[in-house]
Amino acid sequence: MNKLDIADKLTTYTNQLDNIAELMLTNLSNSDISKSKELDRIYFLNDYIKELSNGLYKLSQDITKE
């Protein structure tokens, strides 16, 4: 597997993580969960997914620059 293949896979994983985060937010906005610790945990996980996605995207970009 060459660098471009790796970068493409990372980009795919980034897009999948972004899609999961968006689905979570959509479901949260449509849910009847009241403000609670569980809701805070879900928002934390959503933010963490976005952070991971951003890191993967940057790594993919760095790989293709080399």
N, C-alpha and C positions, 0 to 999 in steps of 0.2 A: 504494500500500500504506500503510495507516495504522499507527499505533503498536501497536494491539492485534494486528494481523496479524503484525507484526514480533515482538512478544513471544510470540505463539503459535508462530511458527517457531523462535525461540530455545529455547522450552520443549521442542519436538519434538527439536531437535538435542541438547539436554541429556539427554533420556531415551535417545536413541540412543547417546550416548557412555557413559552409565551402563550400558546393556545390554552394550556392547562390553567395558567394564572388568570386568563380572561374568562374562562368558563367558571372558575371559582368565584370571581367577582360578580359575574352575572347571577350565579346561583345564590350568592350571599345577598345581593340586592333584592332578589325575589323571595327570599326565605322569611320565615316568621321567627327566626332566632332573635331573642331579645339580647340586649347588651349584656354580655357575661364574659367570664374568663375563657370559655370555649370559643366564643366569637373572636376574642382578642388573639387566641392561638391560631385561628384560621387566617386572620389577617396577617399575622406574623409569618405563617407559612407561605402565604401568597407573596409577601414582600421578599422572602428568602428565595423563592422560585425565580422571581424577577432578577434578583441579584446574581444568582447562579447563571441565568440565561445571559445576562449582560457580560459576565466573566467569560463564558464560553464564546460569545460573539467576538469579544476583544482578542481572545486566544486565536480564534479562526482568522481574524484579520492580521494578526502578527505572523501567523504561519504563512499566509499568502504573500506577505511583504518580503520574506526571505528568499 
